[in-house]
Protein backbone atom coordinates (compact mmCIF):
# COMPACT_ATOMS: atom_id res chain seq x y z
CA UNK A 1 0.00 0.00 0.00
CA UNK A 2 1.34 3.41 -0.90
CA UNK A 3 0.55 6.43 1.22
CA UNK A 4 2.86 8.88 -0.51
CA UNK A 5 -0.13 11.08 -1.34
CA UNK A 6 -0.78 11.62 2.35
CA UNK A 7 1.40 14.61 3.08
CA UNK A 8 1.72 15.47 6.75
CA UNK A 9 3.97 18.40 7.52
CA UNK A 10 5.75 18.66 10.86
CA UNK A 11 3.95 21.92 11.65
CA UNK A 12 0.55 20.16 11.40
CA UNK A 13 1.51 18.26 14.53
CA UNK A 14 1.22 21.46 16.55
CA UNK A 15 -1.98 22.87 15.00
CA UNK A 16 -4.40 23.69 17.83
CA UNK A 17 -7.18 21.41 16.47
CA UNK A 18 -4.73 18.48 16.50
CA UNK A 19 -3.51 19.36 20.01
CA UNK A 20 -7.15 19.23 21.18
CA UNK A 21 -7.41 15.77 19.61
CA UNK A 22 -4.26 14.62 21.45
CA UNK A 23 -5.76 15.88 24.72
CA UNK A 24 -8.93 13.93 23.99
CA UNK A 25 -6.86 10.79 23.38
CA UNK A 26 -4.80 11.32 26.53
CA UNK A 27 -7.98 11.74 28.61
CA UNK A 28 -9.30 8.27 27.70
CA UNK A 29 -7.29 6.27 30.29
CA UNK A 30 -8.35 8.79 32.93
CA UNK A 31 -12.01 8.46 31.93
CA UNK A 32 -11.73 4.66 31.99
CA UNK A 33 -10.18 4.81 35.47
CA UNK A 34 -13.05 6.98 36.70
CA UNK A 35 -15.54 4.58 35.07
CA UNK A 36 -14.07 1.61 36.92
CA UNK A 37 -14.21 3.57 40.19
CA UNK A 38 -17.80 4.56 39.29
CA UNK A 39 -17.06 8.25 39.70
CA UNK A 40 -19.78 9.22 37.25
CA UNK A 41 -19.43 12.95 37.93
CA UNK A 42 -15.80 12.90 36.80
CA UNK A 43 -16.71 10.65 33.85
CA UNK A 44 -19.51 13.01 32.85
CA UNK A 45 -17.37 16.13 33.09
CA UNK A 46 -14.44 14.61 31.18
CA UNK A 47 -16.77 13.16 28.55
CA UNK A 48 -18.48 16.53 28.07
CA UNK A 49 -15.05 18.14 27.79
CA UNK A 50 -14.07 15.50 25.22
CA UNK A 51 -17.24 16.05 23.18
CA UNK A 52 -16.69 19.81 23.34
CA UNK A 53 -13.10 19.56 22.11
CA UNK A 54 -14.25 17.18 19.36
CA UNK A 55 -16.73 19.79 18.13
CA UNK A 56 -14.43 22.74 18.75
CA UNK A 57 -11.41 21.26 16.94
CA UNK A 58 -13.40 20.99 13.72
CA UNK A 59 -14.67 24.55 14.03
CA UNK A 60 -11.15 25.84 14.70
CA UNK A 61 -9.71 23.86 11.80
CA UNK A 62 -12.21 25.33 9.34
CA UNK A 63 -12.28 28.89 10.71
CA UNK A 64 -8.51 29.33 10.87
CA UNK A 65 -7.65 27.18 7.86
CA UNK A 66 -5.90 24.60 10.05
CA UNK A 67 -7.56 21.51 8.60
CA UNK A 68 -4.82 18.96 8.09
CA UNK A 69 -4.30 15.45 6.78
CA UNK A 70 -3.16 14.45 10.25
CA UNK A 71 -6.39 15.78 11.75
CA UNK A 72 -8.52 14.06 9.10
CA UNK A 73 -7.09 10.72 10.22
CA UNK A 74 -6.47 11.33 13.92
CA UNK A 75 -9.85 12.85 14.85
CA UNK A 76 -12.04 9.93 13.71
CA UNK A 77 -9.43 7.44 14.98
CA UNK A 78 -9.63 8.91 18.50
CA UNK A 79 -13.45 8.82 18.30
CA UNK A 80 -13.31 5.12 17.39
CA UNK A 81 -10.83 4.36 20.19
CA UNK A 82 -13.10 6.16 22.67
CA UNK A 83 -16.20 4.24 21.61
CA UNK A 84 -14.22 0.98 21.74
CA UNK A 85 -12.99 1.71 25.28
CA UNK A 86 -16.49 2.58 26.47
CA UNK A 87 -17.89 -0.57 24.79
CA UNK A 88 -15.30 -2.81 26.47
CA UNK A 89 -16.03 -1.22 29.84
CA UNK A 90 -19.79 -1.67 29.33
CA UNK A 91 -19.32 -5.37 28.52
CA UNK A 92 -17.08 -6.01 31.55
CA UNK A 93 -18.92 -3.95 34.16
CA UNK A 94 -22.43 -3.46 32.78
CA UNK A 95 -24.79 -5.65 30.76
CA UNK A 96 -23.83 -4.35 27.31
CA UNK A 97 -24.03 -7.35 24.96
CA UNK A 98 -20.64 -8.81 24.02
CA UNK A 99 -21.81 -9.30 20.42
CA UNK A 100 -22.74 -5.60 20.19
CA UNK A 101 -19.30 -4.52 21.43
CA UNK A 102 -17.67 -6.84 18.88
CA UNK A 103 -19.96 -5.41 16.21
CA UNK A 104 -19.08 -1.79 17.05
CA UNK A 105 -15.34 -2.44 17.26
CA UNK A 106 -15.31 -4.56 14.08
CA UNK A 107 -17.36 -1.92 12.24
CA UNK A 108 -14.86 0.76 13.21
CA UNK A 109 -11.90 -1.40 12.19
CA UNK A 110 -13.54 -2.01 8.80
CA UNK A 111 -14.12 1.73 8.37
CA UNK A 112 -10.45 2.42 9.09
CA UNK A 113 -9.31 -0.26 6.63
CA UNK A 114 -11.74 1.05 3.99
CA UNK A 115 -10.39 4.56 4.58
CA UNK A 116 -6.83 3.36 4.02
CA UNK A 117 -7.89 1.51 0.86
CA UNK A 118 -9.64 4.66 -0.39
CA UNK A 119 -6.54 6.70 0.39
CA UNK A 120 -4.43 4.28 -1.61
CA UNK A 121 -6.83 4.05 -4.58
CA UNK A 122 -8.23 7.58 -4.73
CA UNK A 123 -5.43 9.56 -3.06
CA UNK A 124 -7.78 11.02 -0.46
CA UNK A 125 -8.85 9.95 2.99
CA UNK A 126 -12.67 9.89 3.18
CA UNK A 127 -14.32 12.13 5.73
CA UNK A 128 -17.35 11.15 7.75
CA UNK A 129 -20.73 12.03 6.27
CA UNK A 130 -23.99 12.75 8.10
CA UNK A 131 -24.92 9.05 8.32
CA UNK A 132 -21.52 8.25 9.79
CA UNK A 133 -21.78 11.01 12.38
CA UNK A 134 -25.32 9.98 13.35
CA UNK A 135 -24.18 6.37 13.66
CA UNK A 136 -21.25 7.29 15.91
CA UNK A 137 -23.57 9.40 18.06
CA UNK A 138 -26.14 6.59 18.26
CA UNK A 139 -23.50 4.10 19.41
CA UNK A 140 -22.10 6.55 21.95
CA UNK A 141 -25.60 7.12 23.36
CA UNK A 142 -26.33 3.38 23.31
CA UNK A 143 -23.20 2.53 25.28
CA UNK A 144 -23.86 5.43 27.66
CA UNK A 145 -27.41 4.16 28.25
CA UNK A 146 -25.96 0.79 29.32
CA UNK A 147 -23.33 2.44 31.54
CA UNK A 148 -26.04 4.51 33.24
CA UNK A 149 -28.44 1.53 33.22
CA UNK A 150 -31.23 3.43 31.47
CA UNK A 151 -33.47 0.38 31.19
CA UNK A 152 -36.30 2.14 29.38
CA UNK A 153 -34.24 3.19 26.35
CA UNK A 154 -31.12 1.04 26.07
CA UNK A 155 -32.65 -1.61 23.78
CA UNK A 156 -34.25 1.09 21.62
CA UNK A 157 -30.87 2.81 21.25
CA UNK A 158 -29.22 -0.53 20.46
CA UNK A 159 -31.66 -1.05 17.57
CA UNK A 160 -31.08 2.57 16.45
CA UNK A 161 -27.31 1.99 16.43
CA UNK A 162 -27.69 -1.17 14.35
CA UNK A 163 -30.13 0.51 11.95
CA UNK A 164 -27.95 3.59 11.46
CA UNK A 165 -24.93 1.34 10.91
CA UNK A 166 -26.81 -0.28 8.04
CA UNK A 167 -27.70 3.11 6.50
CA UNK A 168 -24.20 4.53 6.93
CA UNK A 169 -22.66 1.36 5.45
CA UNK A 170 -24.88 1.65 2.38
CA UNK A 171 -24.02 5.35 2.10
CA UNK A 172 -20.27 4.71 2.26
CA UNK A 173 -20.51 1.77 -0.14
CA UNK A 174 -22.35 3.95 -2.69
CA UNK A 175 -19.68 6.64 -2.35
CA UNK A 176 -16.90 4.07 -2.77
CA UNK A 177 -18.54 2.54 -5.86
CA UNK A 178 -19.04 6.01 -7.35
CA UNK A 179 -15.34 6.75 -6.82
CA UNK A 180 -14.46 3.46 -8.53
CA UNK A 181 -16.65 4.45 -11.48
CA UNK A 182 -15.21 7.99 -11.67
CA UNK A 183 -11.65 6.68 -11.54
CA UNK A 184 -12.52 3.80 -13.91
CA UNK A 185 -11.09 1.19 -11.53
C-alpha positions as CSV (number, residue, x, y, z in Angstrom):
1,X,0.0,0.0,0.0
2,X,1.3,3.4,-0.9
3,X,0.5,6.4,1.2
4,X,2.9,8.9,-0.5
5,X,-0.1,11.1,-1.3
6,X,-0.8,11.6,2.3
7,X,1.4,14.6,3.1
8,X,1.7,15.5,6.8
9,X,4.0,18.4,7.5
10,X,5.7,18.7,10.9
11,X,4.0,21.9,11.6
12,X,0.5,20.2,11.4
13,X,1.5,18.3,14.5
14,X,1.2,21.5,16.6
15,X,-2.0,22.9,15.0
16,X,-4.4,23.7,17.8
17,X,-7.2,21.4,16.5
18,X,-4.7,18.5,16.5
19,X,-3.5,19.4,20.0
20,X,-7.1,19.2,21.2
21,X,-7.4,15.8,19.6
22,X,-4.3,14.6,21.4
23,X,-5.8,15.9,24.7
24,X,-8.9,13.9,24.0
25,X,-6.9,10.8,23.4
26,X,-4.8,11.3,26.5
27,X,-8.0,11.7,28.6
28,X,-9.3,8.3,27.7
29,X,-7.3,6.3,30.3
30,X,-8.3,8.8,32.9
31,X,-12.0,8.5,31.9
32,X,-11.7,4.7,32.0
33,X,-10.2,4.8,35.5
34,X,-13.1,7.0,36.7
35,X,-15.5,4.6,35.1
36,X,-14.1,1.6,36.9
37,X,-14.2,3.6,40.2
38,X,-17.8,4.6,39.3
39,X,-17.1,8.3,39.7
40,X,-19.8,9.2,37.2
41,X,-19.4,12.9,37.9
42,X,-15.8,12.9,36.8
43,X,-16.7,10.6,33.8
44,X,-19.5,13.0,32.9
45,X,-17.4,16.1,33.1
46,X,-14.4,14.6,31.2
47,X,-16.8,13.2,28.6
48,X,-18.5,16.5,28.1
49,X,-15.1,18.1,27.8
50,X,-14.1,15.5,25.2
51,X,-17.2,16.0,23.2
52,X,-16.7,19.8,23.3
53,X,-13.1,19.6,22.1
54,X,-14.3,17.2,19.4
55,X,-16.7,19.8,18.1
56,X,-14.4,22.7,18.7
57,X,-11.4,21.3,16.9
58,X,-13.4,21.0,13.7
59,X,-14.7,24.6,14.0
60,X,-11.1,25.8,14.7
61,X,-9.7,23.9,11.8
62,X,-12.2,25.3,9.3
63,X,-12.3,28.9,10.7
64,X,-8.5,29.3,10.9
65,X,-7.6,27.2,7.9
66,X,-5.9,24.6,10.0
67,X,-7.6,21.5,8.6
68,X,-4.8,19.0,8.1
69,X,-4.3,15.5,6.8
70,X,-3.2,14.4,10.3
71,X,-6.4,15.8,11.8
72,X,-8.5,14.1,9.1
73,X,-7.1,10.7,10.2
74,X,-6.5,11.3,13.9
75,X,-9.8,12.9,14.9
76,X,-12.0,9.9,13.7
77,X,-9.4,7.4,15.0
78,X,-9.6,8.9,18.5
79,X,-13.4,8.8,18.3
80,X,-13.3,5.1,17.4
81,X,-10.8,4.4,20.2
82,X,-13.1,6.2,22.7
83,X,-16.2,4.2,21.6
84,X,-14.2,1.0,21.7
85,X,-13.0,1.7,25.3
86,X,-16.5,2.6,26.5
87,X,-17.9,-0.6,24.8
88,X,-15.3,-2.8,26.5
89,X,-16.0,-1.2,29.8
90,X,-19.8,-1.7,29.3
91,X,-19.3,-5.4,28.5
92,X,-17.1,-6.0,31.5
93,X,-18.9,-3.9,34.2
94,X,-22.4,-3.5,32.8
95,X,-24.8,-5.6,30.8
96,X,-23.8,-4.3,27.3
97,X,-24.0,-7.3,25.0
98,X,-20.6,-8.8,24.0
99,X,-21.8,-9.3,20.4
100,X,-22.7,-5.6,20.2
101,X,-19.3,-4.5,21.4
102,X,-17.7,-6.8,18.9
103,X,-20.0,-5.4,16.2
104,X,-19.1,-1.8,17.1
105,X,-15.3,-2.4,17.3
106,X,-15.3,-4.6,14.1
107,X,-17.4,-1.9,12.2
108,X,-14.9,0.8,13.2
109,X,-11.9,-1.4,12.2
110,X,-13.5,-2.0,8.8
111,X,-14.1,1.7,8.4
112,X,-10.4,2.4,9.1
113,X,-9.3,-0.3,6.6
114,X,-11.7,1.1,4.0
115,X,-10.4,4.6,4.6
116,X,-6.8,3.4,4.0
117,X,-7.9,1.5,0.9
118,X,-9.6,4.7,-0.4
119,X,-6.5,6.7,0.4
120,X,-4.4,4.3,-1.6
121,X,-6.8,4.0,-4.6
122,X,-8.2,7.6,-4.7
123,X,-5.4,9.6,-3.1
124,X,-7.8,11.0,-0.5
125,X,-8.9,9.9,3.0
126,X,-12.7,9.9,3.2
127,X,-14.3,12.1,5.7
128,X,-17.4,11.2,7.8
129,X,-20.7,12.0,6.3
130,X,-24.0,12.7,8.1
131,X,-24.9,9.0,8.3
132,X,-21.5,8.2,9.8
133,X,-21.8,11.0,12.4
134,X,-25.3,10.0,13.3
135,X,-24.2,6.4,13.7
136,X,-21.3,7.3,15.9
137,X,-23.6,9.4,18.1
138,X,-26.1,6.6,18.3
139,X,-23.5,4.1,19.4
140,X,-22.1,6.6,21.9
141,X,-25.6,7.1,23.4
142,X,-26.3,3.4,23.3
143,X,-23.2,2.5,25.3
144,X,-23.9,5.4,27.7
145,X,-27.4,4.2,28.2
146,X,-26.0,0.8,29.3
147,X,-23.3,2.4,31.5
148,X,-26.0,4.5,33.2
149,X,-28.4,1.5,33.2
150,X,-31.2,3.4,31.5
151,X,-33.5,0.4,31.2
152,X,-36.3,2.1,29.4
153,X,-34.2,3.2,26.4
154,X,-31.1,1.0,26.1
155,X,-32.6,-1.6,23.8
156,X,-34.2,1.1,21.6
157,X,-30.9,2.8,21.2
158,X,-29.2,-0.5,20.5
159,X,-31.7,-1.0,17.6
160,X,-31.1,2.6,16.5
161,X,-27.3,2.0,16.4
162,X,-27.7,-1.2,14.4
163,X,-30.1,0.5,11.9
164,X,-28.0,3.6,11.5
165,X,-24.9,1.3,10.9
166,X,-26.8,-0.3,8.0
167,X,-27.7,3.1,6.5
168,X,-24.2,4.5,6.9
169,X,-22.7,1.4,5.5
170,X,-24.9,1.7,2.4
171,X,-24.0,5.4,2.1
172,X,-20.3,4.7,2.3
173,X,-20.5,1.8,-0.1
174,X,-22.4,4.0,-2.7
175,X,-19.7,6.6,-2.4
176,X,-16.9,4.1,-2.8
177,X,-18.5,2.5,-5.9
178,X,-19.0,6.0,-7.4
179,X,-15.3,6.8,-6.8
180,X,-14.5,3.5,-8.5
181,X,-16.7,4.4,-11.5
182,X,-15.2,8.0,-11.7
183,X,-11.7,6.7,-11.5
184,X,-12.5,3.8,-13.9
185,X,-11.1,1.2,-11.5
